[in-house]
Amino acid sequence: MKIYFKSHRKSIAAVLLLSGILFTSCENNEDLSIAPETTVSDKDIFKTPARIEGLVNGIYKAFKGASLYGGRILLYQDQRGEDFINITANNFTGYESWNNSYSSGSNDINNLWSAAYTSINNANILIEGLAVNQGVITEQKAKEYIAEAKLVRALAYYSLIINFGQPYNKDAGASKGVPLRLKAETGAANNDLARSSVAEIYTQILKDLNEAEAGLPQSYTSADLNTTRAHVSTAIAAKTRVYLSMNNWAKVIEEAVKLAPQTQAPFSTTASDVKHALQSDITVIFSSNYATTESIFSIPMSSLDSYTGQSSIAYIYNTNLEYYLNPTGILGDAQWRTADKRRDLTRTVSGKQYFKKFAKPSPFLDYIPVIRYSEVLLNYAEAAAKTGNLTLAANLLTAVHQRSDAGYTFAASITSDQTQLIDAIWKERRIELLGEGFRGPDLLRNLQTLPSKGDNKLQTPAVLVSDANYIFPPANTELAANKLY
């Protein structure tokens, strides 16, 4: 994690404030147009509403780190599966994840660890600071800001635990997880902290998400802000993902029904201000409108604040063409027909299919999806199938699939058989959520082997649940700083 030394405390406040100024989700909101301040001491950082706004923006900015939800974490997670084939063997563009060969010294490991804990620490600083600096902003605004911080903290911890901790379903979370840091760290005094269990991390994640749901606003003043800042639906949708990782089907259903109360298509949200629904054309949400109601939470990019070169997932996939789609992976499955609109999110180069959900040229202004409504429906479908409601599960699955392939019908032999229906839902996740960071986590939560893959140039063997490299190793930076890890 990033360590803040006491001798640098004055610069910490300035960095946190300035890091929020460029976060582009706020660029169209007058309340968040904060003039840059280059010298702000810690004792003054919570003294004006504008500076507090800057800290809130800084939390999102940290969460947008290149190795976190600036995009590359999606790459790390997807490359653990079998749907992409690596061409370059470049350690700087995710090859070690594809090859399951990470070490504690790997750049990806240390950068991901640092980005996640920086997001967490920024959230902790805001939460603690607002508690002791009351009256500067309204009580309601403080409640909303704290809820935003808890939402980001929860997602950052979820990103850590699914990568660096054993799957919850392996032993009901009894394994050691990661250090649970809930205090603002501005010095090295508290570096030494033992790991909490996987279950304890999940408990904190869900506590944060429940409290976020209670404190977040229903909506903002624009569609872009509804997509790029946390609101009530963001917390609910995130809980469906977390509970799915725990095989807690009843809780997945309890949360999902808040966003999809219907039992058959068209599914949409009715109770909250933001009416989430599937868009008629999936290509729109990856090309011309990043702020539809399907995009529950996304990370924005702008010409003033985007990633280029190897820091950009769009560069790796679509510009430099470092991975192609495995013809024997989901690309070759009969459930993904050539008539499917999602085929338009791939392109052919020299006889190989490449992934182009992130297709903007440099400066790579594609928004990075964190949570989409289609994921919520598929989470719901899986939980419904697992609990025996096959009709509802089939309706949810069909709604997602027919949005992109209206002529496709799932055979009755599939929709009436629990095992086959769940298998179809898992395939649908691979089609619908391809390249959005789900394949690796889905394999791990289901305690499945990481499959072998490759071509005649590069190969990587399967990884068993019992193998040490089934999860990511801890970062060297943490091992060096934390004697209790």
C-alpha positions in Angstrom: 0.0 0.0 0.0 1.1 3.6 -0.4 2.8 4.7 2.8 2.4 8.4 3.9 5.2 9.6 6.1 4.5 12.3 8.7 7.2 14.6 7.2 5.0 14.8 4.1 1.7 15.5 5.8 1.3 19.0 4.4 1.8 17.7 0.8 -0.8 14.9 1.5 -3.6 17.3 1.8 -2.6 19.2 -1.4 -2.3 15.9 -3.3 -5.6 14.6 -2.2 -7.3 17.9 -3.1 -5.6 18.3 -6.4 -6.2 14.7 -7.4 -9.9 15.3 -7.3 -9.9 18.4 -9.5 -9.3 16.5 -12.7 -11.9 13.7 -12.1 -14.1 14.2 -15.1 -17.4 12.8 -13.8 -17.8 16.2 -12.1 -16.8 18.4 -15.0 -20.4 19.4 -15.9 -21.5 20.2 -12.3 -21.1 23.7 -11.1 -20.8 22.6 -7.5 -17.8 20.5 -8.3 -15.9 23.1 -10.4 -13.2 23.7 -7.8 -10.4 26.2 -8.5 -6.9 24.6 -8.0 -5.1 25.3 -4.8 -1.5 24.4 -4.6 -0.8 24.9 -0.9 -3.3 23.6 1.6 -2.3 22.4 5.1 -3.9 19.4 6.7 -5.6 21.5 9.4 -7.3 23.6 6.6 -8.3 20.8 4.2 -11.8 20.4 5.7 -12.4 24.1 6.3 -14.4 24.9 3.1 -17.1 23.1 1.1 -15.0 23.4 -2.0 -12.0 21.7 -0.4 -14.2 18.9 0.9 -15.6 18.5 -2.6 -12.0 18.1 -3.8 -11.4 15.3 -1.4 -14.5 13.5 -2.6 -13.3 13.8 -6.2 -9.9 12.5 -5.0 -11.5 9.3 -3.8 -12.9 8.7 -7.3 -9.7 9.7 -8.9 -7.7 7.1 -6.8 -10.3 4.5 -7.7 -9.6 5.4 -11.4 -5.9 4.4 -11.0 -4.6 2.7 -14.2 -4.1 -0.6 -12.4 -7.5 -0.4 -10.7 -10.7 0.7 -12.5 -8.9 2.9 -14.9 -9.1 -0.3 -16.8 -6.2 -2.7 -16.2 -7.8 -4.7 -13.4 -10.4 -5.8 -16.0 -7.5 -7.1 -18.1 -5.8 -8.9 -15.1 -9.1 -10.7 -14.2 -10.1 -11.7 -17.7 -6.8 -13.1 -18.7 -7.0 -15.8 -16.1 -9.7 -17.4 -18.2 -9.6 -19.1 -21.5 -11.3 -16.6 -23.9 -8.2 -14.6 -24.9 -4.9 -15.7 -26.4 -1.8 -13.6 -25.7 0.5 -12.7 -28.6 3.3 -10.6 -27.1 4.4 -12.2 -23.8 4.8 -8.7 -22.5 4.8 -8.5 -18.7 3.8 -4.9 -18.9 0.5 -5.7 -20.5 -0.9 -8.5 -18.4 1.0 -11.5 -19.7 1.8 -12.7 -16.2 -1.9 -12.8 -15.4 -2.6 -14.8 -18.6 0.3 -17.1 -17.8 -0.6 -17.4 -14.1 3.0 -16.5 -13.3 2.8 -13.5 -11.0 5.3 -13.1 -8.2 5.3 -10.7 -5.3 7.7 -8.5 -7.2 5.5 -8.2 -10.4 4.7 -4.7 -11.4 1.0 -5.5 -11.8 0.7 -7.0 -8.3 2.4 -4.0 -6.6 0.5 -1.4 -8.7 -2.9 -3.1 -8.1 -2.2 -3.4 -4.4 -1.1 0.2 -4.1 -4.0 1.6 -6.2 -6.6 -0.3 -4.1 -5.2 0.7 -0.7 -4.7 4.3 -1.9 -8.5 4.4 -2.7 -9.2 2.9 0.7 -7.0 5.3 2.6 -8.5 8.3 0.7 -11.9 7.1 1.7 -10.8 6.7 5.3 -9.3 10.2 5.4 -12.6 11.7 4.2 -14.8 9.6 6.6 -12.7 10.6 9.6 -12.2 14.2 8.6 -15.9 14.8 8.2 -16.6 13.3 11.6 -14.4 15.9 13.3 -15.1 18.8 11.0 -18.8 19.2 11.3 -20.8 22.2 10.2 -18.7 23.1 7.2 -21.2 21.4 4.9 -24.7 20.4 5.7 -25.4 17.2 7.6 -27.1 15.7 4.6 -24.2 16.5 2.3 -21.8 15.0 4.7 -23.9 11.8 4.9 -23.9 11.5 1.1 -20.1 12.1 0.9 -19.4 9.5 3.6 -21.7 7.0 1.7 -19.8 7.6 -1.5 -16.5 7.0 0.3 -17.9 3.7 1.8 -19.1 2.6 -1.6 -15.6 3.1 -3.2 -13.9 1.5 -0.1 -16.2 -1.5 -0.4 -15.4 -2.0 -4.1 -11.7 -1.5 -3.5 -11.7 -4.2 -0.8 -13.8 -6.5 -3.0 -11.1 -6.1 -5.8 -8.4 -7.0 -3.3 -10.1 -10.0 -1.7 -11.2 -11.7 -4.9 -7.6 -11.5 -6.2 -5.4 -11.9 -3.1 -7.7 -14.0 -0.9 -8.9 -17.5 -1.3 -12.4 -17.8 -2.7 -15.0 -17.4 0.0 -16.7 -20.6 -1.1 -13.6 -22.6 -0.5 -13.9 -22.6 3.3 -16.7 -20.1 4.1 -14.1 -17.4 4.3 -12.0 -18.9 7.0 -8.7 -18.4 5.1 -6.5 -15.3 5.7 -7.4 -12.4 3.5 -5.8 -9.0 3.4 -5.2 -6.3 6.1 -8.4 -4.5 6.9 -7.4 -0.9 7.2 -10.3 1.4 8.4 -8.3 4.3 9.8 -6.8 7.1 7.9 -3.1 6.6 7.6 -0.9 9.7 7.4 2.3 8.1 8.7 4.2 4.8 9.0 3.1 4.1 12.6 0.4 1.6 11.7 2.0 -0.2 8.8 2.1 -3.5 10.8 -1.3 -5.0 10.7 -2.2 -8.7 10.5 -4.5 -10.0 7.8 -8.2 -10.3 8.5 -10.0 -13.4 7.4 -11.7 -13.5 4.0 -15.1 -13.7 5.9 -14.2 -10.5 7.9 -13.3 -8.7 4.7 -16.6 -9.7 3.2 -18.5 -8.6 6.3 -16.9 -5.2 6.1 -17.6 -4.9 2.4 -21.3 -5.6 3.0 -21.4 -3.3 6.0 -20.1 -0.5 3.8 -22.5 -1.2 1.0 -25.5 -1.3 3.3 -24.5 1.9 4.9 -23.8 3.4 1.5 -27.3 2.4 0.3 -28.8 4.2 3.3 -26.8 7.4 2.7 -26.4 7.8 -1.0 -28.6 10.1 -3.1 -31.2 8.6 -5.3 -29.8 10.4 -8.3 -27.9 13.5 -9.5 -28.6 16.3 -11.9 -27.4 14.7 -15.1 -27.2 11.3 -16.8 -23.4 11.5 -16.8 -23.3 12.0 -13.0 -25.8 9.2 -12.5 -23.3 7.0 -14.3 -20.0 8.2 -12.8 -20.9 8.9 -9.2 -22.3 6.4 -6.7 -26.1 6.6 -5.9 -28.5 4.1 -4.3 -28.7 1.7 -7.2 -24.9 1.5 -7.3 -24.7 0.0 -3.8 -27.6 -2.4 -4.5 -26.1 -3.6 -7.7 -22.7 -4.1 -6.0 -24.3 -6.2 -3.3 -25.7 -8.6 -5.9 -22.1 -9.2 -7.1 -20.7 -9.6 -3.6 -23.4 -12.0 -2.5 -23.0 -14.0 -5.7 -19.3 -14.4 -4.7 -20.5 -15.9 -1.4 -23.1 -18.3 -2.9 -25.7 -16.4 -0.8 -28.5 -16.8 -3.4 -31.3 -15.5 -1.2 -29.5 -12.2 -0.6 -28.7 -11.9 -4.3 -32.4 -12.2 -5.0 -33.3 -9.8 -2.2 -31.1 -7.1 -3.6 -31.7 -7.8 -7.3 -35.5 -7.5 -7.0 -35.0 -3.9 -5.9 -33.7 -3.2 -9.4 -35.7 -5.7 -11.4 -39.1 -6.3 -9.7 -40.7 -7.9 -12.7 -40.8 -11.7 -13.3 -40.6 -11.4 -17.1 -39.2 -9.1 -19.7 -38.9 -6.2 -20.1 -37.0 -5.9 -16.8 -36.4 -2.4 -15.5 -36.1 -0.4 -12.2 -39.2 1.2 -11.0 -38.8 2.3 -7.4 -35.7 4.5 -7.6 -35.1 7.8 -9.4 -32.8 6.3 -12.0 -34.8 3.8 -14.1 -32.2 1.2 -15.1 -33.0 -0.9 -18.1 -31.3 -2.8 -20.9 -30.6 -0.6 -23.9 -31.9 -1.9 -27.2 -28.4 -1.9 -28.8 -25.5 -2.9 -26.7 -23.0 -1.3 -29.1 -24.4 2.1 -28.1 -23.2 1.9 -24.5 -19.6 1.1 -25.7 -19.4 3.8 -28.4 -21.8 6.8 -28.5 -23.5 7.0 -25.2 -21.7 6.0 -22.0 -24.4 7.4 -19.7 -27.5 5.3 -20.5 -29.5 3.8 -17.6 -27.8 0.4 -18.3 -24.5 1.8 -17.1 -25.0 1.8 -13.3 -21.4 2.8 -12.5 -18.6 3.7 -15.0 -15.2 5.4 -14.8 -15.1 8.4 -17.1 -12.3 9.5 -19.4 -11.7 12.9 -20.8 -9.1 14.6 -23.0 -7.6 16.1 -19.7 -7.7 12.9 -17.7 -7.2 9.6 -19.6 -4.6 6.8 -19.9 -2.4 6.2 -22.9 0.0 3.5 -24.0 0.3 0.4 -21.9 -1.7 2.1 -19.1 -4.7 1.9 -21.3 -6.8 -1.2 -21.8 -8.0 0.1 -25.1 -4.4 0.4 -26.3 -3.6 -3.2 -25.2 -6.7 -4.8 -26.8 -7.6 -2.7 -29.8 -4.6 -0.6 -30.8 -1.6 -2.8 -30.2 -3.6 -6.1 -30.6 -1.8 -8.0 -27.9 -4.6 -10.5 -27.3 -7.0 -12.2 -29.8 -10.2 -14.1 -29.0 -9.7 -17.8 -28.5 -11.6 -19.5 -31.4 -12.2 -22.5 -29.1 -13.3 -20.3 -26.2 -16.7 -18.6 -25.9 -16.2 -17.2 -29.3 -16.7 -20.6 -30.8 -19.7 -21.6 -28.7 -23.1 -22.2 -30.4 -24.8 -19.9 -27.8 -23.0 -16.9 -29.4 -24.3 -16.9 -33.0 -22.9 -14.9 -35.8 -26.2 -12.9 -35.9 -25.6 -11.7 -32.3 -25.1 -7.9 -32.1 -22.3 -8.5 -29.6 -20.2 -9.8 -32.5 -20.0 -6.2 -33.6 -17.8 -5.6 -30.5 -15.1 -7.7 -32.2 -13.1 -7.2 -35.4 -11.1 -9.4 -37.7 -7.4 -8.8 -38.4 -5.4 -11.3 -40.4 -7.9 -14.0 -39.8 -8.1 -13.6 -36.0 -10.9 -12.0 -34.0 -10.0 -9.1 -31.7 -11.9 -7.5 -28.9 -13.1 -3.9 -29.4 -15.5 -2.9 -26.7 -12.9 -0.2 -26.0 -12.4 1.1 -29.5 -11.7 4.8 -29.2 -8.3 5.8 -30.7 -5.7 7.7 -28.6 -6.3 9.5 -26.2 -8.6 6.5 -25.4 -11.8 8.2 -24.1 -13.9 5.0 -23.6 -15.6 5.0 -20.2 -14.6 1.9 -18.2 -17.7 -0.1 -17.0 -17.7 -1.1 -13.4 -21.4 -2.3 -13.0 -24.0 -2.7 -15.8 -27.6 -3.6 -15.5 -27.1 -6.7 -17.6 -24.8 -8.0 -14.9 -27.4 -7.5 -12.3 -29.9 -9.5 -14.4 -27.4 -12.3 -14.8 -26.5 -12.3 -11.1 -30.3 -12.6 -10.5 -30.7 -15.3 -13.0 -28.0 -17.5 -11.5 -29.4 -17.0 -8.0 -32.9 -17.8 -9.2 -31.7 -21.0 -11.0 -29.8 -22.1 -7.9 -32.9 -21.7 -5.7 -35.1 -23.7 -8.2 -37.0 -20.8 -9.8 -36.1 -21.9 -13.3 -38.9 -19.9 -15.0 -37.6 -16.6 -13.6 -34.0 -17.6 -14.3 -34.8 -18.4 -17.9 -36.7 -15.2 -18.4 -33.8 -13.1 -17.1 -31.3 -15.0 -19.2 -33.5 -14.7 -22.3 -33.9 -11.0 -21.8 -30.2 -10.4 -21.8 -29.5 -12.7 -24.7 -32.4 -11.6 -27.0 -31.4 -7.9 -26.5 -28.5 -8.7 -28.9 -29.9 -11.8 -30.8 -33.7 -11.5 -30.9 -34.1 -14.7 -32.9 -32.4 -16.9 -30.4 -34.5 -19.2 -28.2 -33.1 -21.4 -25.5 -34.3 -25.0 -25.9 -36.9 -26.3 -23.4 -34.4 -29.0 -22.5 -32.1 -26.3 -21.2 -34.6 -24.0 -19.4 -36.2 -27.0 -17.6 -33.0 -28.5 -16.3 -31.3 -26.7 -13.5 -27.7 -27.9 -14.4 -28.1 -27.0 -18.0 -29.7 -23.7 -17.3 -26.9 -22.6 -14.9 -24.4 -23.6 -17.5 -26.2 -21.5 -20.1 -26.2 -18.5 -17.6 -22.4 -19.0 -17.1 -21.9 -19.0 -20.9 -24.0 -15.9 -21.2 -21.8 -14.1 -18.7 -18.8 -14.9 -20.8 -20.5 -13.5 -23.9 -22.2 -10.4 -22.4 -19.5 -9.4 -19.9 -16.5 -10.3 -22.1 -13.5 -8.1 -21.4 -15.2 -6.5 -18.4 -13.2 -8.4 -15.8 -15.5 -11.3 -14.9 -14.1 -14.5 -16.2 -11.3 -15.0 -13.6 -13.5 -14.1 -10.6 -16.3 -16.4 -11.9 -13.9 -19.3 -12.2 -12.6 -18.7 -8.6 -16.0 -18.2 -7.0 -17.2 -21.5 -8.5 -13.9 -23.3 -7.4 -13.1 -24.2 -11.0 -9.7 -24.9 -12.5 -8.1 -22.0 -14.3 -8.0 -23.6 -17.8 -5.0 -24.2 -20.0 -4.9 -22.2 -23.2 -2.6 -21.0 -26.0 -1.7 -21.5 -29.6 1.4 -22.8 -31.4 3.5 -19.9 -30.1 2.5 -19.5 -26.4 0.9 -22.0 -24.0 0.0 -21.9 -20.3 -1.0 -24.9 -18.2 -4.1 -25.3 -16.1 -4.1 -24.1 -12.5 -5.9 -26.2 -9.9 -7.8 -24.8 -6.9 -5.1 -26.2 -4.6 -2.2 -24.6 -6.5 -0.4 -21.7 -4.9 -0.9 -19.5 -8.0 -4.7 -19.9 -8.0 -4.7 -16.5 -6.3 -2.4 -13.6 -6.6 0.7 -13.4 -4.3 1.0 -10.4 -1.9 2.8 -7.4 -3.0 6.5 -7.0 -2.1 5.8 -3.4 -1.0 3.4 -4.7 1.6 5.7 -7.5 2.8 8.5 -5.0 3.2 6.4 -2.5 5.2 4.1 -4.8 7.2 5.9 -7.2 9.5 2.6 -8.8 10.6 1.4 -9.8 7.1 
